[in-house]
Amino acid sequence: MEALFLLIPLSVVVVLALVVVLWWAVAAGQFDDFEGPAHQILMDDDTPEQPEQLPQRSKDV
Amino acid sequence: MNTHAMPATAFEANAAAGCFHCDLPLRGASRFKVFVDGAEREMCCAGCAAIAETIVAGGLADYYRHRSAPGKRPEDSMPQWMRDLESFDLEAVQQSFVQRSDAGACRAELLLEGVNCPACMWLVEQRLKRLSGVSEVSVNYAAQRVRIGWADTQVRLSSILRTVADVGLRAHPFDAAHRTALRQKDQRRRLFELALAALGMMQVMMYAVPVYLSDAGDIAPEFEQLMRWASLLLTLPVVLVSARSFYSGAWRDLAHHRVGMDVPIALAIASAFGASVWATVAGRGEVYFDSLTMFVFLLLGARYLEAESHTRAVVAIERLSHPLPATATCVPRYPDSKQTRMVASAALVPGDTVLVGSGSAIPADGTIMEGTSEVNEALLSGEARPVPKRAGDAVVGGTLNAGSPLFVRISRVGADTVLAHIVRLADRALGEKPRFAQMADRIAGCFSLAVLILAAITALAWLSAGGELWFRNAISVLVVTCPCALALATPAALAAATGHLSGIGLLATRGHVLETFARVTDVVFDKTGTLTQNEMRVARIAPLGNLREEAILVLAAELELGSGHPVARALTAAARNPPGVLAVCATRLTHSAGEGIEGEVDGERLRIGTAAFVGALVDTPLPQSAFSEHSHSQVLLGRSGEWLARIDLDEALRPDAREALDALRAAGARIHVLSGDVPAAVHAIARELGVSEAANVLARATPQRKLEYVEALQRKGCVVAMVGDGINDAPVLAKAALSIAMGGGTDLARANADMVLLSGRLKALAEGLGVARTTRRVIGQNIAWAIGYNAIAVPLAMMGWISPWAAALGMSASSLIVVGNAARLQRGGT
């Protein structure tokens, strides 16, 4: 039972450590967007960029 | 002594040139004079004078004799940001966000930081209204913005900002980017506070459960004491950090001699924590750490949900102001040269030509000069399908070019654009507080006061009865009461519903819309432009010769096939449905503008068009039967020597008109149709729409008669919603309890209606009616729940039958229920 004298303070320390991790995660923006990342992984953005096209009937002078 | 006298004379000598207190140079004779040390001293400003007076009044005038440096100006002790307020008086700074009229009247939109509840906004409103020179104050809780109008000659912007600061809030000029950053900061703070409370709650519960489950004496006292200390340590951050907003809210209320809903909460948290700490240190008595952390967590959870639903509603409207691109591709010498140059969108002026690439947003309102494309106008209509556009068509800034590149000549920029009007209208609606919300605010205030009194009565009663439980029971009363249905859930419900409406293309421009819409019993439609669209449709084919109708239609369509005229579109559409034989286009076609078309089909010369134009070919008088009063629009078909047919055209109904009216009828609304058109046409349309009662249809109606019609309905006690095109029907619209304008076009600015149907889809009306009624029902449910819950819970808690943890659970569950109920409106719900 004496182990509790160690385990209970240890549990407090663990929770406080979690609080620090949580603070970091929130401040670093880990929770800013809950939806975007799920879609991002499906979006390919590796197609080469196309040069902008001008209208077909352009009548340059 | 000598050393003391010297500086005194030195400063006295300066006094002629500078402020006696801070030594800054005086500009001319000063208005601020204070009697110090036997002489009148001039001060540079009211602040210095106030400080000097305080010093003298405090018997500290010696300070001026002993000091070795000029005194601090009052501004020095102000935080940096408050000093910065002065810079808002500079014209150059104001230019970006203040609108000025000629008479020195200014208007600006300010963003408020630090708002926790509607009460803060109310306070700001009250304080600002009392400032002299302030002519208009309109606060918007959902967007946390305040719009103010003031006279520049009487009051300066910096003093307005300072008044806001006195209330404990910070005001910034509104600026979208800043706004987003603030919102993110706020969101992160809320999330962290919530998660911290959750962690604390879980772990404290771990320590509490063994004590609850074990029999007395099962746990050795030293372990119990250790767990209490551990709980104390973990509750500390929850109470200090997570519960901050409750203290600041309570403090703000008290500082202004009001009782808000945060006061009982803060009192409960502080006293329960204090008592628990005392019990822990003393080693006897009850601890409430578990109840406390749970209370804070669940309460924050409810507020988090409320804030999220608010944010979504605001974003739905703010989304409108975002899509303008920052830069535009200007074509300065169009059409001579197509050399492009990047410019800031804000720098565009009407008359500029820009190139809008595929997939990019149009930077301002304008007209297409060149190019054919499809434009996604979901922004206006909520309709995702792109609309085809070609040269000559108008485009709206912020809409997306989904097809090929376009050259657009800019016609309106900045505050004149359709988008800016929409945003202003939407803002106005959010700024006006509906009666629902005003009432809820008032009741919540009284309610909180009643809670405090009841808690005090409970404590006194139990104390005088000699019970040891007086503290526990008083805490229970404080905790168990739930004003959330009023103070949190009502504004949340209104904001969510407004967000939902704008999502379906129904823009509310006034605050009372949801309230009135829910009560509507009669919906009056104007026919032209509302039930019908600006497309023609074949109504009737009257053969004049011996050709059958199908053959006539095919002939007419073949003649008109190449034309883009509305009549031609109607004829070709009719010939294709049911599919006729449109094998060939007529040959040798000649178009006479405004008259008709001549062409050859199977070697026979035909004309279609006006009676005069066709008559010139036919060369016989038009038979009497060809005249009709049925329709205002008709074309004739004839060949040499013979009239073939008269084709009547009318306006096409909007495709969803029938469905929309059926839905409205199903919702219990009576439908009326008014029109200036001839009776036959109006009744035909009404029949087609299922409006069977002849009394509900009024033809040949002048604006005056339409007005009388609506007035007659209102005398009968009906709540009338008038749907019109917004401009021609303006007087009737103004008369109706709720006016709805069709706003598909760019005339939005002129339409002064309570609601604008941006999408042009009538079905949105039925959905909107549903949303409004649901909102009313949800608010009613919440209030009923709050009354029922409190009526049961408060007496129980006063009797001592509810322990603090059960009280915390009950109250928080109640909060979650009402806020969750309000959040349903966002998605539509039922």
Interface residues (C-beta under 8 A of the other chain):
Chain A: M1 L4 F5 I8 P9 S11 V12 V15 L16 L18 V19 L22 W23 V26 A27 G29 F31 D32 E52 Q53 L54 P55 Q56 R57 S58 K59 D60 V61
Chain B: Q184 Q187 R188 L191 F192 A195 L196 L199 G200 Q203 M206 Y207 A220 F223 L226 M227 A230 L233 L234 P237 P335 D336 S337 K338 L355 G357 S358 E370 G371 S404 P405 L406 F407
